[in-house]
Amino acid sequence: MQSGDILIPFLYAGYRRVMRQQTEIELVRFNTRALLDQVRRKHFRHITESVDVCYLQTESLACICQIAPGVREIWLHSVLNHPGTPKEVMRYILTHEMLHVEVRPRLLTESEWRAKRANKQIGDKEMEGLLLKESFHPPEFFEREAELSPAAVSGPVWSWIGRAFAAFLIIDHEREGLLVKPKAHRQLASWPRPTMAEAREFNQRWGAGAMRGCG
């Protein structure tokens, strides 16, 4: 047995103690763990790793982290922990994060990075330093996502996210993620969330917006 085999359980135990203090009681109108189980049974039966989900004040709107060998957690930002968050939006987010387990990051070719820039998934100034970095969203990621969530990808989910949080989000092109501005959860606590009907109407008029491709 290597030293790391002994150390990991202690690190994991310490991590769980910290996380128990930081995680929040669910305020959404559905059971998020049960929804994750539904997503896994429908699309990811082949993934055997343990995956849990929790709400907390984290940096990203949503992310999936490997916290020990074979153990992952989906971290959802506090701004999503709200009775006005639609189940349809959360189903898409959980599917997106589970896809990161199935579709691994990889180095992209220059032409693939240029395609991302053409699709406005990265900006001009980010191009230079990205050619030697792995992408968390290679082309096959979005192809697979379109198979699993076609309506969400082209429909009102991203319109809902944009209308609910646009003023409080930062698009991090380098890390290919959506960051939540500090203290946004306090400002958003009483901020009204749009309905999915309003998001659908907005999507029909204006499209899903520029944030898709992050997270």
JOBELWO-V689726 format. One record per backbone hydrogen bond with DSSP energy under -1.0 kcal/mol. CO is the residue of the C=O (numbers start at 1). NH is the residue of the N-H. E is the energy in kcal/mol with one decimal. If there is no record, write none. Layout:
CO_NH_E / CO_NH_E
//
This chain:
2_5_-1.0 / 3_7_-2.3 / 4_8_-2.3 / 7_11_-2.4 / 8_12_-3.0 / 9_13_-2.3 / 10_14_-2.2 / 11_15_-2.5 / 12_16_-2.6 / 13_17_-1.7 / 14_18_-2.0 / 15_19_-2.8 / 16_20_-2.2 / 18_22_-1.1 / 19_23_-2.7 / 31_35_-2.1 / 32_36_-2.4 / 33_37_-2.3 / 34_38_-2.0 / 35_39_-2.3 / 36_40_-2.6 / 37_41_-2.6 / 38_42_-2.0 / 39_43_-2.6 / 40_44_-1.6 / 44_47_-1.5 / 50_72_-3.0 / 52_74_-2.7 / 54_76_-2.6 / 55_24_-2.1 / 56_58_-1.5 / 59_180_-2.6 / 61_77_-2.4 / 63_75_-2.9 / 65_73_-2.3 / 68_71_-2.5 / 70_50_-2.4 / 71_67_-1.8 / 71_68_-1.4 / 72_52_-1.9 / 73_65_-2.9 / 74_54_-2.2 / 75_63_-1.7 / 76_56_-2.3 / 77_80_-2.1 / 78_81_-1.4 / 80_82_-2.0 / 82_85_-2.1 / 86_90_-1.9 / 87_91_-2.7 / 88_92_-1.6 / 89_93_-2.2 / 90_94_-2.7 / 91_95_-2.1 / 92_96_-2.6 / 93_97_-2.5 / 94_98_-2.3 / 95_99_-1.7 / 98_101_-1.5 / 98_102_-1.2 / 99_103_-3.4 / 106_135_-3.1 / 109_113_-2.2 / 110_114_-2.4 / 111_115_-1.9 / 112_116_-1.8 / 113_117_-2.1 / 114_118_-2.5 / 115_119_-1.9 / 116_121_-3.0 / 117_120_-1.6 / 124_127_-1.0 / 127_130_-1.1 / 130_133_-2.0 / 135_106_-1.4 / 138_141_-1.8 / 138_142_-1.0 / 139_143_-1.8 / 140_144_-2.2 / 141_145_-2.4 / 142_146_-2.3 / 143_147_-1.2 / 144_148_-2.0 / 145_149_-3.1 / 149_153_-2.6 / 150_154_-1.7 / 151_155_-1.2 / 156_160_-3.0 / 157_161_-2.4 / 158_162_-2.5 / 159_163_-2.7 / 160_164_-2.7 / 161_165_-2.5 / 162_166_-2.1 / 165_168_-3.1 / 166_169_-1.1 / 168_181_-3.0 / 170_179_-3.0 / 171_173_-1.0 / 172_177_-2.0 / 176_215_-1.6 / 177_172_-2.9 / 178_61_-2.6 / 179_170_-2.8 / 181_184_-2.0 / 183_187_-1.4 / 184_188_-2.7 / 195_199_-2.0 / 196_200_-2.6 / 197_201_-2.1 / 198_202_-2.4 / 199_203_-2.7 / 200_204_-2.2 / 201_205_-1.4 / 202_206_-3.0 / 203_207_-1.8 / 211_214_-1.2
//
